[in-house]
Amino acid sequence: MKLCFCFLCDLSRLQHCRARSSLNMASTSKVEIGQEVARQMLVEGAVLIILDMPIGTEFGIDLKSWNTGEKFKGVKMIPPGLHFVFYSPVNEYGDSAPRSGFFYCFNKSEFLVRKWDSSTESLSEEVGSPEEVARFKKNILNMDKFLGAYPLDVWKTWKTLTNKISDKLVKQFTPELGLIKSALELIPCTKTETGKVNGRRINCRNYTSLATLEEKENALLPQMKPFPGTELRFTAIPEQHFPPGASPSEITRHSLDSSYVLEKMLSCCDRPSDLLGEVQFSFVCFLVGHSLEAFEHWMQLVGIVCRAEEALVQHSTFFSEFMSTLELQLVSSCGDDSVPGGLLADVVTGKNAIYAALRALFLNIREGDSVDTRLKARALHLKEQLTNVMGWDFGPDEAEEDEVESGEYAPVIVELPG
């Protein structure tokens, strides 16, 4: 209970840091937007019209956010492709409500009209009628001064963070009701329904089988579940991490090597890159959408991939792309100077789960005799980047270990008297 409370406090404290970090996340890349690109976006860029949004609302798209003024009517020059639009109502005291957002794939020169619903304090799911859209298009010159320009300096970073997320995956993972919320609306479970404690299904009958005091305390709390249609629909992670009929020694092996679970998840995908798309989707929902649910799923996915030792040989391309994805997520998001101490390093204390998972990955790659040499080089590069940016010490590499063993701290051979 205490750990959970502290974690949520850290997450709440970081929301302010994250808002600032998203404003400057791409600033380190020093992308210069030329007049040619700006002119192209004026012609090809999409337009998002927002009607009746209250003054002072925190509104953002992708990696930047603002507080709206009285003249705000939307965003122009949006590059065609996938984007994440989000907002948080702000009360009279300046306090922001939990963030809500949605993914949308804009077409070239598209006009999208959304209206603010004051009864729900959110953007209506209904889009403007064709007649209304045509009227805005005709009046675009007069509307231009009320439209903010899309922040093109973050476009390159955003594209790389989401380049594996297809339209199909967006539809598959997005909640049925369409909005991704940082704070889920919970409702009580019925007596016949089953809850979960730390990922384990429980009910009143197996309460005595819970191992720790914390699990027993949590089991006594009211069982809650997300309001139907509001939860993210991620790929289910197999609860059994070993194949049916496995011997005790095989169960132990599969507990240390998550290749079986990874293969089961890959079999649910049309192609391996779809699982990388899920890694990207869950990370972006956490980074920009402030979803704790997405963060937990991202942590689980990273842990499964990093500890899949046997799969390293068969899926070397997948692991190489996974490390490239993770490098951008960790280095670009945590290496920003505007976030004290690094975003993810603050969310979880000390040597966190991501650090532990990566340490296992680097060890498996280094010691794998059949692992591709290019994959080993890719792992070494990621290791150096995380050490430089986040200060994570993964221990000596193979060359350093040889040097230690042959130097001052080399093992001493003692001959016992016969």
Residue pairs with C-beta under 8 A, 6 or more apart in sequence:
1 214
1 217
1 218
3 214
7 347
7 348
8 292
10 346
10 347
11 290
11 292
11 347
14 343
14 346
14 347
15 96
15 99
15 182
15 290
17 338
17 339
17 340
17 343
17 346
18 287
18 290
18 339
18 343
19 58
19 65
20 338
20 339
21 333
21 336
21 338
21 339
21 343
22 60
22 63
22 64
22 65
22 287
22 288
23 63
23 64
23 65
23 338
24 336
24 337
24 338
25 63
25 154
25 157
25 332
25 333
25 336
26 63
26 153
26 154
26 156
26 157
26 158
26 332
27 153
27 336
28 332
28 335
28 336
28 337
29 156
29 157
31 152
31 153
31 155
31 156
33 152
33 153
37 152
38 77
38 152
41 77
41 78
41 79
41 150
41 152
42 76
42 77
43 109
44 79
44 80
44 108
44 109
45 76
45 77
45 78
45 79
45 80
45 109
45 150
46 78
46 79
46 80
46 106
46 107
46 108
46 109
46 110
46 111
46 112
47 74
47 75
47 76
47 78
47 110
47 111
47 112
47 136
47 140
47 147
48 61
48 74
48 75
48 76
48 78
48 85
48 106
48 112
48 114
49 73
49 74
49 111
49 112
49 113
49 114
49 128
49 136
49 143
49 147
50 59
50 72
50 73
50 74
50 75
50 114
50 115
50 116
50 123
51 73
51 113
51 114
51 115
51 116
52 115
52 116
52 118
53 59
53 68
53 72
53 87
53 116
53 123
54 68
54 89
54 90
54 116
54 118
55 68
55 69
55 70
55 72
56 67
56 68
56 90
56 94
57 67
57 68
57 87
57 88
57 89
57 90
58 65
58 66
58 67
58 68
58 87
58 88
58 89
58 90
58 96
58 99
59 65
59 66
59 67
59 68
59 72
59 86
59 87
60 66
60 85
60 86
60 87
60 288
61 75
61 78
61 83
61 84
61 85
61 86
61 150
61 151
62 83
62 84
62 151
62 154
62 155
62 158
62 288
63 151
63 154
63 157
63 158
63 288
64 151
64 154
65 86
66 148
67 90
71 145
71 146
72 146
72 148
73 143
73 146
73 147
74 146
74 147
74 148
75 147
75 148
75 149
75 150
76 144
76 147
76 148
76 149
76 150
77 149
77 150
77 152
78 106
78 150
79 106
79 150
79 152
79 155
80 106
80 107
80 108
80 110
81 105
81 106
81 159
82 103
82 104
82 105
82 162
82 165
82 167
82 170
83 103
83 104
83 105
83 106
83 158
84 101
84 102
84 103
84 104
84 284
84 288
84 289
85 101
85 102
85 104
85 123
86 99
86 100
86 101
86 102
86 288
86 289
87 99
87 100
87 101
87 122
87 123
88 96
88 97
88 98
88 99
88 100
89 96
89 97
89 121
90 96
90 97
91 97
97 121
98 181
98 182
98 183
98 290
99 181
99 182
99 289
99 290
100 122
100 179
100 180
100 181
100 182
101 179
101 180
101 288
101 289
102 123
102 174
102 178
102 179
102 180
103 165
103 170
103 174
103 180
104 112
105 167
105 170
106 112
111 128
111 133
111 136
111 137
112 127
112 128
113 127
113 128
113 132
113 133
113 136
114 123
114 124
114 127
114 128
115 123
115 124
115 126
115 128
116 122
116 123
116 124
117 123
117 124
122 179
125 178
128 136
136 143
157 328
157 332
160 328
161 280
161 283
161 284
161 328
161 329
161 332
162 280
162 281
162 284
163 280
164 273
164 274
164 276
164 277
164 279
164 280
164 321
164 325
165 277
165 280
165 281
165 284
166 274
166 277
169 274
169 277
169 278
169 281
170 281
172 233
173 232
173 233
173 234
173 278
173 281
173 282
174 180
174 232
174 233
175 181
175 229
175 230
175 231
175 232
175 233
176 228
176 229
176 230
176 233
177 229
177 230
179 230
180 232
180 285
180 289
180 291
180 294
181 230
181 289
181 291
182 289
182 290
182 291
182 292
184 226
184 227
184 230
184 231
184 293
185 226
185 227
185 230
186 224
186 225
186 226
186 227
187 224
187 225
187 226
187 227
188 222
188 223
188 224
188 225
189 195
189 223
189 224
189 225
193 223
193 225
194 201
194 202
194 203
195 201
195 202
195 203
195 223
195 224
195 225
196 202
197 210
197 215
197 218
197 219
198 215
198 218
200 210
200 215
201 239
202 210
202 219
207 216
207 219
210 216
210 219
231 293
232 282
232 285
232 291
232 293
232 294
232 297
234 278
234 282
234 297
235 265
235 268
235 269
235 275
235 278
237 261
237 265
237 300
237 304
238 261
238 264
238 265
241 254
241 255
241 258
241 260
241 261
242 250
242 251
242 254
242 255
242 260
243 250
243 254
243 260
246 254
254 260
256 307
256 309
257 307
257 308
257 309
257 310
258 303
258 304
258 305
258 307
258 308
259 308
259 309
259 310
259 311
261 304
261 308
262 304
262 305
262 308
262 311
262 315
263 311
265 275
265 304
266 272
266 275
266 315
266 318
269 275
272 315
272 317
272 318
273 318
273 321
275 301
275 318
276 318
276 321
276 322
276 325
278 301
279 298
279 301
279 302
279 305
279 322
279 325
279 326
280 325
280 329
281 294
282 294
282 295
282 297
282 298
282 301
283 294
283 298
283 329
285 291
285 293
285 294
286 292
286 294
286 295
286 298
287 329
287 333
287 343
295 347
299 353
299 354
302 326
302 353
302 354
302 357
303 353
303 357
305 319
305 322
305 361
306 357
306 358
306 360
306 361
307 357
307 360
307 361
307 364
309 364
309 368
311 319
312 319
312 364
312 365
312 368
312 371
312 375
313 368
313 370
313 371
313 372
316 371
316 372
316 374
316 375
319 365
319 375
320 374
320 375
320 378
323 378
323 379
323 382
324 378
326 358
326 382
327 381
327 382
327 385
327 386
330 344
330 354
330 386
330 389
330 390
331 385
331 386
331 389
331 390
333 343
333 344
334 342
334 343
334 344
334 345
334 389
334 390
335 342
335 389
335 390
336 343
339 346
340 346
342 389
342 390
344 352
344 354
345 352
345 390
348 354
355 392
358 382
358 383
358 386
358 392
358 394
359 394
359 395
361 379
362 379
362 383
362 394
364 371
365 371
365 375
365 376
365 379
366 376
366 379
366 397
366 398
380 397
383 394
383 397
386 392
386 394
387 393
387 394
396 404
404 410
405 411
